[in-house]
Amino acid sequence: MLSEWHALDEVEQAIVLKALLYARKPEASNFIKGVWSDRMLSILKQDLRDPRSAPSPDLTVVNNPGDLDFLWGRFFGTGGATPVRTIIKATKLKSRRADPENVATGLAAAWSLASNAGRYDRVLAICKETLKSADPATISILEDIVAKAEQRRSAAGS
């Protein structure tokens, strides 16, 4: 990869470095240290040479529909509940009518949860577990998501 590194522009390099940081592997950390420059610091506004300084990728706050893809990737890569719980929190964005991007993000979160809960037992189980301790607004949304998922499952089984 080092031979291809120099063919990337600075923004592409910054994206690769950020992805490597989230990998949390010694090899990734060594690569970052090997190619780091002060210019990267000015682009990223964060020194990535120390992997402990990186926030956990599971603590991502959903700001746009693209963040949902990132979280689903984290879930399917790890099987962890945290990315799904973050997506569940994002469903409330659909009620923020003043911001069309928030509405779109919240709707996309709800749709993707219903779709994946309809297909994957683990997603449905996380949704049901979250229902037990969620706030009233989230409970209402989650009940609808769980109902849609179970309806899809029963239709697929017949």
C-alpha positions as CSV (number, residue, x, y, z in Angstrom):
1,M,0.0,0.0,0.0
2,L,2.9,2.4,0.6
3,S,3.7,2.4,-3.1
4,E,0.1,3.5,-3.8
5,W,0.0,6.0,-0.9
6,H,1.8,8.8,-2.8
7,A,-0.7,8.5,-5.7
8,L,-3.5,9.6,-3.3
9,D,-4.3,13.3,-2.8
10,E,-4.2,14.8,0.7
11,V,-7.9,14.3,1.3
12,E,-7.9,10.7,0.2
13,Q,-4.8,10.2,2.5
14,A,-6.7,11.7,5.4
15,I,-9.6,9.3,4.8
16,V,-7.3,6.3,4.7
17,L,-5.6,7.4,7.9
18,K,-8.9,7.8,9.7
19,A,-10.0,4.4,8.6
20,L,-6.7,2.9,9.7
21,L,-7.1,4.5,13.1
22,Y,-10.5,2.9,13.6
23,A,-9.0,-0.5,12.8
24,R,-7.1,-0.3,16.1
25,K,-4.4,-2.7,14.9
26,P,-0.6,-2.3,15.6
27,E,0.1,-2.5,11.8
28,A,-2.3,0.3,11.2
29,S,-0.7,2.4,13.9
30,N,2.7,1.8,12.5
31,F,1.6,2.8,9.0
32,I,0.1,6.0,10.4
33,K,3.3,6.9,12.2
34,G,5.4,6.2,9.1
35,V,3.5,8.5,6.8
36,W,2.4,11.2,9.2
37,S,3.1,14.8,8.4
38,D,2.2,18.2,9.8
39,R,0.0,18.7,6.8
40,M,-2.2,15.8,7.9
41,L,-2.7,17.5,11.3
42,S,-3.9,20.6,9.5
43,I,-6.3,18.6,7.4
44,L,-7.6,16.3,10.1
45,K,-7.4,18.6,13.1
46,Q,-6.4,15.6,15.1
47,D,-3.1,13.8,15.7
48,L,-3.7,10.2,14.8
49,R,-0.3,8.9,15.7
50,D,-1.6,7.8,19.2
51,P,-4.5,5.3,18.6
52,R,-5.6,5.8,22.3
53,S,-6.5,9.4,21.4
54,A,-9.1,8.2,18.9
55,P,-12.7,8.1,20.0
56,S,-14.4,4.7,19.8
57,P,-16.1,4.3,16.5
58,D,-19.1,2.9,18.4
59,L,-19.6,6.3,20.0
60,T,-20.5,7.9,16.7
61,V,-23.4,10.3,16.8
62,V,-25.5,10.1,13.7
63,N,-25.4,13.3,11.7
64,N,-26.4,12.2,8.3
65,P,-27.6,9.1,6.4
66,G,-24.0,8.2,5.6
67,D,-23.3,7.6,9.3
68,L,-25.9,4.9,9.2
69,D,-23.9,3.0,6.7
70,F,-20.8,3.3,8.8
71,L,-22.7,2.0,11.9
72,W,-24.2,-0.9,10.0
73,G,-20.7,-1.8,8.8
74,R,-19.5,-1.7,12.4
75,F,-22.4,-4.0,13.5
76,F,-22.0,-6.5,10.7
77,G,-18.2,-6.5,11.3
78,T,-18.4,-7.0,15.1
79,G,-21.9,-8.1,16.0
80,G,-21.9,-5.6,18.8
81,A,-25.1,-4.0,20.0
82,T,-23.7,-0.5,20.4
83,P,-23.9,0.5,16.7
84,V,-27.5,-0.7,16.5
85,R,-28.4,1.2,19.7
86,T,-26.8,4.4,18.1
87,I,-29.0,3.9,15.0
88,I,-32.1,3.4,17.3
89,K,-31.3,6.8,18.9
90,A,-31.1,8.4,15.5
91,T,-34.7,7.4,14.7
92,K,-35.9,10.3,16.8
93,L,-34.3,12.7,14.3
94,K,-37.3,12.2,12.0
95,S,-39.4,14.3,14.3
96,R,-37.1,17.4,13.9
97,R,-39.1,18.9,11.1
98,A,-37.1,22.1,10.9
99,D,-34.1,20.3,9.4
100,P,-34.8,18.2,6.3
101,E,-31.5,16.3,6.6
102,N,-32.4,15.3,10.2
103,V,-35.8,14.1,9.0
104,A,-34.2,12.1,6.2
105,T,-31.6,10.6,8.6
106,G,-34.3,9.6,11.1
107,L,-36.5,8.1,8.4
108,A,-33.5,6.2,7.0
109,A,-32.5,5.0,10.5
110,A,-36.1,3.7,11.1
111,W,-36.3,2.0,7.7
112,S,-32.9,0.3,8.0
113,L,-33.7,-1.0,11.4
114,A,-37.0,-2.4,10.3
115,S,-35.4,-4.0,7.2
116,N,-32.4,-5.5,9.1
117,A,-34.6,-6.6,12.1
118,G,-36.8,-8.4,9.6
119,R,-33.8,-10.3,8.3
120,Y,-31.4,-10.8,11.3
121,D,-32.3,-12.2,14.6
122,R,-29.6,-10.3,16.4
123,V,-30.9,-6.9,15.2
124,L,-34.5,-7.8,16.2
125,A,-33.2,-9.0,19.7
126,I,-31.3,-5.7,20.2
127,C,-34.4,-3.7,19.3
128,K,-36.6,-5.7,21.7
129,E,-34.0,-5.4,24.5
130,T,-33.8,-1.6,24.0
131,L,-37.6,-1.4,24.3
132,K,-37.3,-2.3,28.0
133,S,-35.3,0.8,28.9
134,A,-36.0,3.4,26.2
135,D,-37.6,6.8,26.6
136,P,-41.3,7.1,25.5
137,A,-40.5,8.7,22.1
138,T,-38.1,5.9,21.3
139,I,-40.5,3.2,22.6
140,S,-43.2,4.4,20.2
141,I,-40.8,4.3,17.2
142,L,-39.3,0.9,18.2
143,E,-42.7,-0.7,18.7
144,D,-43.5,0.2,15.1
145,I,-40.1,-1.1,13.9
146,V,-40.4,-4.4,15.7
147,A,-44.0,-4.8,14.4
148,K,-42.8,-4.2,10.8
149,A,-39.9,-6.6,11.2
150,E,-42.1,-9.3,12.7
151,Q,-44.6,-8.8,9.9
152,R,-41.8,-9.2,7.3
153,R,-40.7,-12.4,9.0
154,S,-44.1,-13.9,9.1
155,A,-44.7,-13.0,5.4
156,A,-41.4,-14.5,4.4
157,G,-42.2,-17.7,6.4
158,S,-45.5,-18.3,4.6
